[in-house]
Amino acid sequence: MGSSARALEWKFSQVLGERQPGEKVEEIDMISAVEFESRGDYVAIGDHGGRIILFQKKDKKDSRPRKVLEHTDYTVISSPHYFYKTEFQSHEIEFDYLKSLEIGEKINKIRWCANPNSSLFILSTNDRTIKLWKVSDHKVKKVNDMDSNVHVGSENALLSEKSFLNDQRKPSIPKGYRSEWITKRPRNTSPTFKESSNATFDIEDFASSRCRRVYSHAHDYNINSLSINCDLETFLSADDLRINIWNLEVSNQCFNIIDLRPVDMEDLVEVITSAEFHPACCNLLAYSSSRGFIRLVDMRQSALCDQNAKLFQDRETFGSKSFFTEIVASTSDIKFAKDGGHILSRDYMNLKLWDLRMETSPVLTFKVHEYLRPKLSDLYNGDFIFDKFDCCLSRDGSHFATGTYSNTFKVFGHDSGPIDGTTLEASKIPNRTSQTRAHQKHTGLLSSFARGFHWRDHENPNHDNREEFPCDLNSKLMHLAWHPTTNLIACAANCSLYMYYA
């Protein structure tokens, strides 16, 4: 963890899946998960419709003349750019007949697995079922022009032109059936169009996806976390009350290591909100709870990890306790730093950095939603107080990012103050919000108090409460990820993925 962190200047890099102004966004197209591959060569997103879309990095070529490059003694560092690779349907709507419960197809989490060969392996989950997907590349010949083969009869030639050529125009077929048919076709068949001297071909890359494992029937509550162990053989899955350990090669059994379910559900006082393996020690994991606790667990102590090795709790309170104190203290996400010595956590109000050697309080606390503290009653009535925001941090552990409302996210530095930070908007002009913030602080907010608006008593019952908030609560940026090797942040705004480079 670096002791000093220089200020980063963020610039717009690219947007994937951009929608036109006024274009209607369907609920199934909303992004629900974002994850970079360990080297940063790929980024995967999941949406509410159960789909996973993959994008691959392609380096930009230096457009300067060769003579200029020969006299240049340094390389120009440019931001990575990603292009569409493939997509597939990971989950479908299911129905639990025993509980009369419909299970949606929304992707809750995506995690990249180790790649033993050129194929890609991805874990994805909805509320109940986890799946392991394999994505492979194939070379496919596409026919551009073809004359009727002299060895083929007129009827067969007609069928060949009509059916086969139409099939070649299809961009893909689910689960790679088309590429398998091409690669496994017998080579010693009678003369066909391939032997025609007038046939022309294009070699295209084709990515096929196949489900390798299905890990199901192990969770009775909604799955909120997936994490790959550093041993690259096991992973954990966590729901509201349980954490299970799986072997990637075994899908019909798992080991329950944490179970918070009481004998009487009326005695339930907290639920699990997030869980993650330590990046270097395969026996350590951490999980957070709705009470704001973070527990570090050592799996070597016992088979059932009901005794935590360390308990991290912020004992410092800001102001007097109220009905909302425990609600806003609920931790929505935790991330280990790459050095393994720190944990970044996000609750509704703050972003906190913890040192594993100090359990009593975080070493840094960044106030994200402090300006909303007088509005907690209205946020509770509108269920906004239960929004769960992700957090992420840079590879060197010196910068941290998390989402907020009005389609914006905040980036903090290790040496910045509790409120200082960079506010960026998910648009092609990311600094637009910070440029107008000073004006809004002295005019917009002050004038709202001058008009007599107050969060406790409203003199005008017909007044629209949304005008009292200094942000757009319906435009929330909840999912984002930091590139594993460079200062690039990918954040999801509705159905678009925006990337910013520093």
C-alpha positions in Angstrom: 0.0 0.0 0.0 1.6 3.2 -1.2 2.0 5.9 1.4 1.5 8.7 -1.1 -0.8 9.0 -4.1 -0.6 11.7 -6.8 -3.8 13.1 -8.1 -5.1 11.4 -11.2 -6.5 13.2 -14.2 -9.3 11.2 -15.6 -10.3 11.3 -19.3 -13.0 9.6 -21.3 -11.7 6.5 -23.1 -14.7 4.8 -24.8 -18.3 3.7 -24.3 -19.7 0.3 -25.2 -23.4 -0.1 -25.9 -24.2 3.6 -26.1 -27.9 4.5 -26.6 -29.2 7.5 -28.4 -30.8 10.3 -26.4 -34.4 9.5 -25.8 -34.0 5.9 -26.7 -36.0 3.6 -24.5 -33.9 1.2 -22.3 -35.5 -2.1 -21.5 -35.1 -3.6 -18.1 -33.5 -6.8 -19.4 -30.7 -4.7 -21.0 -29.6 -3.1 -17.7 -26.1 -4.1 -16.7 -25.9 -5.9 -13.3 -22.2 -7.1 -13.2 -18.8 -6.0 -14.5 -15.6 -7.9 -14.2 -12.1 -7.6 -15.8 -10.1 -10.7 -16.6 -6.9 -11.1 -14.4 -4.6 -9.7 -17.1 -7.1 -7.1 -18.4 -7.3 -8.6 -21.9 -11.1 -9.1 -21.5 -14.0 -7.5 -19.7 -17.3 -9.3 -19.1 -20.6 -7.8 -18.3 -23.9 -9.5 -17.2 -27.3 -8.0 -17.5 -30.8 -8.4 -16.1 -31.8 -10.6 -19.1 -29.3 -13.4 -18.0 -26.8 -12.7 -20.8 -23.0 -12.4 -20.6 -21.3 -10.1 -23.1 -17.5 -10.3 -23.6 -15.2 -7.6 -25.0 -11.6 -8.1 -26.0 -8.8 -5.6 -25.7 -7.1 -4.5 -28.9 -4.1 -2.2 -28.8 -4.2 1.0 -30.8 -1.6 1.3 -33.5 0.6 4.4 -33.5 -0.4 6.4 -36.5 2.7 8.6 -36.6 5.0 8.2 -39.6 7.8 5.8 -39.5 10.5 8.5 -39.7 9.0 10.2 -36.6 8.9 6.9 -34.7 12.6 6.1 -35.5 13.7 9.3 -33.8 11.4 8.8 -30.8 13.1 7.4 -27.7 9.9 6.8 -25.8 6.6 5.1 -26.3 3.2 6.8 -26.1 1.0 5.2 -23.5 -2.5 5.0 -24.7 -5.6 3.7 -23.0 -6.7 0.1 -23.7 -9.6 -0.2 -26.1 -12.1 -3.0 -26.1 -14.2 -4.4 -28.9 -17.1 -6.8 -29.0 -16.1 -10.5 -29.0 -19.2 -12.6 -28.3 -22.3 -13.0 -26.1 -24.3 -15.9 -24.8 -27.4 -16.7 -22.7 -26.1 -17.8 -19.3 -29.3 -18.1 -17.3 -33.0 -18.4 -18.0 -36.1 -17.8 -15.8 -36.6 -20.7 -13.4 -39.5 -21.6 -11.1 -39.2 -23.3 -7.7 -42.3 -25.4 -7.5 -41.7 -26.3 -3.8 -41.6 -22.7 -2.7 -43.8 -21.3 -5.5 -41.1 -18.8 -6.3 -40.0 -17.5 -9.7 -36.2 -17.2 -9.9 -35.1 -14.4 -12.3 -32.4 -14.7 -14.9 -30.5 -11.6 -13.7 -26.7 -12.1 -13.4 -25.6 -11.2 -9.9 -21.9 -11.9 -10.2 -19.3 -12.8 -12.8 -15.8 -14.2 -12.0 -13.0 -15.2 -14.3 -11.3 -18.5 -13.8 -7.7 -19.5 -14.7 -7.2 -20.2 -18.4 -5.3 -23.5 -18.8 -5.3 -23.1 -22.5 -6.5 -20.6 -25.1 -10.1 -21.0 -24.0 -11.8 -18.6 -21.5 -13.6 -19.9 -18.4 -16.2 -17.8 -16.6 -18.3 -18.3 -13.5 -21.7 -16.7 -13.4 -24.6 -16.8 -11.0 -28.2 -15.6 -10.6 -30.1 -15.9 -7.3 -29.8 -19.7 -7.0 -27.7 -21.4 -9.7 -24.0 -21.0 -10.5 -22.6 -22.0 -14.0 -19.1 -22.5 -15.4 -18.8 -21.4 -19.0 -16.1 -22.2 -21.5 -15.6 -19.8 -24.5 -13.4 -21.1 -27.3 -12.2 -19.5 -30.6 -12.5 -21.2 -33.9 -11.5 -20.4 -37.5 -14.5 -20.5 -39.8 -14.5 -20.3 -43.6 -17.1 -17.9 -45.0 -18.0 -18.3 -48.7 -18.0 -15.0 -50.6 -18.6 -16.3 -54.2 -19.3 -19.7 -55.6 -20.2 -21.1 -58.9 -22.4 -24.2 -59.3 -20.2 -27.2 -59.2 -20.1 -29.3 -62.3 -20.3 -32.5 -60.3 -23.5 -31.5 -58.6 -26.9 -31.9 -60.2 -29.1 -29.0 -60.9 -31.4 -29.6 -57.9 -28.5 -30.1 -55.5 -26.8 -27.0 -56.8 -30.0 -25.0 -56.2 -30.2 -26.4 -52.7 -26.6 -25.6 -52.1 -26.9 -22.0 -53.2 -30.2 -21.4 -51.3 -29.7 -23.2 -48.0 -25.9 -23.4 -47.4 -25.1 -19.9 -48.4 -28.0 -18.5 -46.3 -26.6 -20.5 -43.3 -23.2 -19.0 -43.8 -24.6 -15.5 -43.4 -25.7 -16.3 -39.9 -23.3 -14.6 -37.4 -23.5 -17.4 -34.9 -25.4 -20.4 -33.7 -25.9 -21.0 -29.9 -23.4 -23.3 -28.2 -21.1 -23.5 -31.3 -23.0 -26.2 -33.2 -22.1 -24.6 -36.5 -18.4 -24.6 -35.8 -18.4 -28.2 -34.5 -20.2 -29.3 -37.7 -17.5 -27.6 -39.9 -14.5 -28.9 -37.9 -15.9 -32.5 -37.6 -17.1 -32.9 -41.2 -15.5 -35.8 -43.0 -12.6 -34.8 -45.3 -13.0 -37.7 -47.8 -16.4 -36.7 -49.2 -17.2 -36.5 -52.9 -16.2 -33.3 -54.8 -18.0 -30.3 -53.4 -18.0 -26.5 -53.7 -14.5 -26.5 -52.0 -13.0 -27.9 -55.1 -14.4 -25.2 -57.3 -11.7 -23.1 -58.7 -14.0 -20.0 -58.7 -14.9 -20.2 -55.0 -13.5 -17.5 -52.7 -13.4 -17.7 -48.9 -12.8 -15.4 -45.9 -11.3 -16.8 -42.7 -13.2 -15.4 -39.7 -12.8 -15.9 -36.0 -15.8 -17.5 -34.3 -16.3 -17.8 -30.6 -18.5 -20.6 -29.2 -19.7 -20.9 -25.6 -20.5 -24.1 -23.8 -21.7 -24.7 -20.2 -19.2 -27.0 -18.5 -20.6 -27.2 -15.0 -23.9 -26.3 -13.2 -23.6 -25.9 -9.4 -27.2 -25.9 -8.1 -29.4 -26.8 -5.2 -27.0 -25.5 -2.5 -28.5 -22.1 -1.7 -32.0 -21.4 -0.2 -31.5 -17.6 -0.4 -30.2 -15.2 -3.0 -26.5 -15.6 -3.9 -24.7 -12.3 -3.5 -21.0 -13.3 -3.9 -18.6 -15.5 -5.9 -14.9 -15.6 -5.3 -12.1 -17.7 -6.8 -9.5 -19.0 -4.4 -5.8 -18.3 -5.1 -5.3 -22.1 -5.4 -7.3 -21.9 -8.7 -9.2 -25.0 -7.8 -11.9 -23.9 -5.4 -14.3 -21.0 -5.1 -16.9 -19.8 -2.6 -20.5 -18.8 -3.0 -22.4 -16.8 -0.4 -26.0 -16.1 0.1 -27.8 -14.2 2.9 -27.1 -16.9 5.6 -24.5 -19.4 4.2 -21.1 -19.6 2.6 -20.3 -22.7 0.6 -16.9 -23.9 -0.8 -16.9 -25.7 -4.1 -14.3 -27.5 -6.2 -14.4 -26.3 -9.8 -14.4 -29.9 -11.1 -17.2 -31.2 -8.8 -20.6 -29.8 -9.2 -22.7 -32.2 -7.2 -21.4 -31.5 -3.8 -20.0 -28.5 -1.7 -18.9 -27.8 1.8 -20.8 -25.4 4.0 -18.3 -23.6 6.2 -20.5 -20.7 7.6 -24.2 -20.9 8.5 -25.8 -18.0 10.3 -29.3 -19.4 10.3 -30.7 -19.5 13.8 -33.0 -22.2 15.1 -35.8 -19.7 15.2 -35.8 -17.2 12.3 -37.2 -14.6 14.7 -33.8 -14.5 16.4 -32.0 -13.5 13.2 -30.0 -10.3 13.8 -27.8 -10.1 10.7 -27.2 -11.5 7.2 -24.2 -11.9 5.0 -23.8 -9.2 2.4 -20.5 -10.0 0.6 -17.6 -12.5 0.8 -14.2 -12.8 -0.8 -11.1 -15.0 -0.6 -7.7 -13.6 0.4 -5.6 -12.9 -2.7 -2.5 -14.8 -1.5 -3.6 -17.1 1.4 -5.9 -19.9 0.3 -7.1 -20.6 3.8 -8.3 -17.0 4.6 -11.5 -15.4 3.5 -13.5 -12.4 4.7 -17.2 -11.7 4.7 -19.3 -8.7 5.7 -22.7 -8.4 7.3 -25.7 -6.1 7.5 -24.5 -4.9 10.9 -21.4 -3.4 9.4 -19.0 -6.1 10.7 -16.2 -7.6 8.6 -15.1 -11.0 9.8 -11.8 -12.6 8.8 -12.0 -16.4 8.8 -9.2 -19.0 8.9 -10.5 -22.3 7.4 -7.7 -24.2 9.2 -9.2 -23.7 12.6 -12.3 -25.9 12.1 -14.5 -27.4 9.4 -17.4 -25.1 10.4 -15.9 -21.6 10.6 -18.3 -20.2 13.3 -15.4 -18.6 15.1 -13.8 -15.7 13.2 -10.1 -15.0 13.4 -10.6 -11.3 13.5 -13.6 -9.0 13.7 -13.4 -5.5 12.2 -15.9 -3.0 13.6 -16.0 0.8 13.3 -16.7 1.8 16.9 -16.6 5.5 16.0 -20.1 6.9 15.5 -20.9 10.1 13.7 -23.6 12.0 15.6 -26.3 10.6 17.7 -27.7 7.1 16.9 -31.1 6.9 15.3 -33.4 4.4 13.7 -31.4 4.5 10.5 -27.9 4.1 12.1 -27.8 0.3 11.6 -29.4 0.4 8.2 -26.8 2.7 6.7 -24.0 0.8 8.4 -24.8 -2.3 6.4 -21.8 -3.2 4.2 -22.7 -3.8 0.6 -19.3 -4.8 -0.8 -15.8 -5.7 0.2 -12.6 -6.0 -1.8 -9.1 -7.2 -0.8 -6.2 -5.1 -1.9 -3.6 -6.8 -4.0 -1.1 -6.8 -1.2 -3.5 -8.8 1.0 -3.0 -6.5 4.0 -6.0 -4.2 3.5 -9.7 -4.5 2.8 -11.9 -1.9 1.1 -15.5 -1.8 2.2 -18.6 0.2 1.1 -21.6 0.9 3.2 -24.4 3.3 2.2 -22.7 6.5 3.6 -19.0 5.8 3.4 -16.1 4.1 1.7 -13.7 2.6 4.3 -10.1 1.2 4.1 -9.2 -1.4 6.8 -5.8 -2.6 7.8 -5.8 -6.3 8.8 -3.6 -5.5 11.7 -6.1 -3.0 13.3 -9.6 -4.2 14.1 -11.0 -1.2 16.0 -11.4 1.3 13.2 -10.6 1.8 9.6 -7.4 3.6 8.6 -9.3 5.8 6.1 -12.9 6.8 5.8 -14.2 8.6 2.7 -17.7 10.2 3.0 -19.7 9.5 -0.1 -23.2 10.3 0.9 -22.7 12.6 3.8 -24.8 15.3 2.0 -27.8 12.9 2.2 -27.7 12.4 5.9 -30.6 14.9 6.6 -32.7 13.0 4.0 -32.5 9.5 5.5 -36.2 9.5 6.3 -37.2 10.2 2.7 -34.6 7.8 1.4 -36.1 5.1 3.7 -39.6 5.8 2.5 -38.5 5.4 -1.1 -36.3 2.3 -0.4 -33.3 4.1 -1.8 -31.5 3.6 1.5 -31.2 -0.1 0.7 -29.3 0.5 -2.6 -26.1 -1.6 -2.7 -23.1 0.1 -4.4 -19.9 -1.7 -5.4 -16.4 -0.6 -4.7 -13.0 -1.2 -6.3 -9.4 -0.1 -5.9 -6.3 0.3 -8.0 -3.6 -2.4 -8.2 -1.1 -0.4 -6.0 -3.9 0.2 -3.5 -3.5 4.0 -3.6 -6.8 4.9 -5.2 -10.4 3.8 -4.6 -13.6 4.2 -6.5 -17.3 3.7 -5.8 -20.6 4.7 -7.4 -23.3 7.0 -6.3 -26.4 8.8 -7.7 -26.9 11.0 -10.8 -25.0 8.5 -12.9 -21.7 9.5 -11.2 -18.9 7.8 -9.3 -16.2 9.1 -7.0 -12.5 8.4 -7.0 -10.5 9.0 -3.8 -6.7 9.0 -3.2 -4.9 7.5 -0.3 -3.8 10.9 0.9 -7.0 12.8 0.1 -9.3 14.1 2.8 -12.5 12.4 4.0 -14.7 14.4 1.6 -12.1 15.4 -1.1 -12.2 13.3 -4.2 -12.9 13.4 -7.9 -16.6 13.2 -9.0 -17.0 11.9 -12.5 -20.2 11.5 -14.6 -20.8 8.5 -16.7 -20.8 10.4 -20.0 -18.4 11.5 -22.7 -17.7 14.6 -20.6 -16.9 13.0 -17.2 -15.8 16.3 -15.5 -19.0 18.1 -16.3 -20.3 17.4 -12.8 -17.2 18.6 -10.9 -17.1 21.8 -13.0 -20.6 22.8 -11.9 -20.3 21.6 -8.4 -19.0 24.8 -6.9 -21.9 26.8 -8.5 -24.5 24.3 -7.2 -23.0 24.4 -3.7 -23.5 28.1 -3.3 -26.7 28.7 -5.3 -28.8 25.5 -5.8 -28.6 24.1 -2.3 -28.7 27.4 -0.6 -31.7 28.5 -2.5 -33.6 25.3 -1.6 -33.2 26.1 2.1 -34.2 29.7 1.4 -37.4 28.5 -0.1 -38.2 26.8 3.2 -37.8 23.1 2.3 -37.0 20.9 5.2 -36.8 17.1 5.5 -38.9 16.7 8.6 -41.9 18.9 7.9 -43.3 19.9 4.5 -45.5 23.0 4.4 -46.7 22.1 0.9 -48.0 18.5 0.9 -48.3 18.6 -2.9 -44.6 19.4 -3.4 -42.6 16.8 -5.3 -40.0 15.5 -2.8 -37.5 14.7 -5.5 -36.7 18.3 -6.0 -35.3 18.5 -2.5 -32.5 16.0 -3.3 -29.3 17.5 -4.7 -29.0 14.4 -6.9 -31.1 12.2 -9.2 -31.9 9.1 -7.1 -33.3 7.2 -10.1 -30.0 7.3 -12.0 -27.7 5.3 -9.9 -24.2 3.9 -10.8 -23.9 0.8 -8.8 -21.5 -1.5 -10.7 -17.9 -0.7 -11.6 -14.5 -2.4 -11.9 -10.8 -1.3 -11.9 -8.5 -2.6 -14.6 -6.0 -5.0 -13.0 -2.8 -3.5 -14.5 -3.5 0.1 -15.4 -5.6 3.1 -14.2 -8.7 2.3 -16.2 -12.2 2.2 -14.6 -15.2 0.6 -16.3 -18.6 1.6 -14.9 -22.1 0.6 -15.8 -24.7 3.2 -16.5 -28.0 1.6 -17.3 -27.2 -0.5 -20.4 -23.9 1.2 -21.4 -20.4 0.6 -20.2 -18.3 3.7 -19.9 -14.5 3.5 -19.5 -12.2 6.3 -18.1 -8.4 6.3 -18.3 -5.9 8.2 -16.1 
